[in-house]
Amino acid sequence: MSQYGARQRQVDAALSHVTLPQGIFIRAWTEADFPAIQQLSSAEGWPTPQNRPGEALIAWQQSWPTLIASDGEAVVGFVRGLTDGEITTYIPELLIDAKHRGKGIGHLLLDVCHYLYPHTRIEVRSTESSASFYQAHGFRRLGDGFRKSYR
């Protein structure tokens, strides 16, 4: 079985714990999603995927969990995480297209990350503009980021 196939099976199992909004799908990312990741990142003012595409692609290739949210065929959000599988899952990137915010997609992406690694806490770094999102979803401030423990 391919690495994508194995990861998608993990995602499918995690998805059994959540309810997706109508028309929204969450799946493991593939390299074919990278142009959409670049486009969403640029629209948000995040320069790295556009300015350093080779390095950004390697970061995606070497990260897990890496999930895509789509509305039909259109990528409307993503999360890129890193985990040790037991204690911490770190989320360096979570982004939802501005037109799709407020529908619970970001929260669902984080929930799927949690269900992939239910023993880990989730830690994120965030800009001040995103603080209310994390706090509304049970994260507590920790330095310049946020943490949510599930145990």
Secondary structure, DSSP 8 states (H G I E B T S, - for coil): --HHHHHHHHHHHHHTTS---TTEEEEE--GGGHHHHHHHHHHHT--HHHHSHHHHHHHHHT-BSEEEEEETTEEEEEEEEEE-SSSEEEEEEEEE-GGGTTSSHHHHHHHHHHHHSTTSEEEEE--GGGHHHHHHTT-EEETTEEEE---
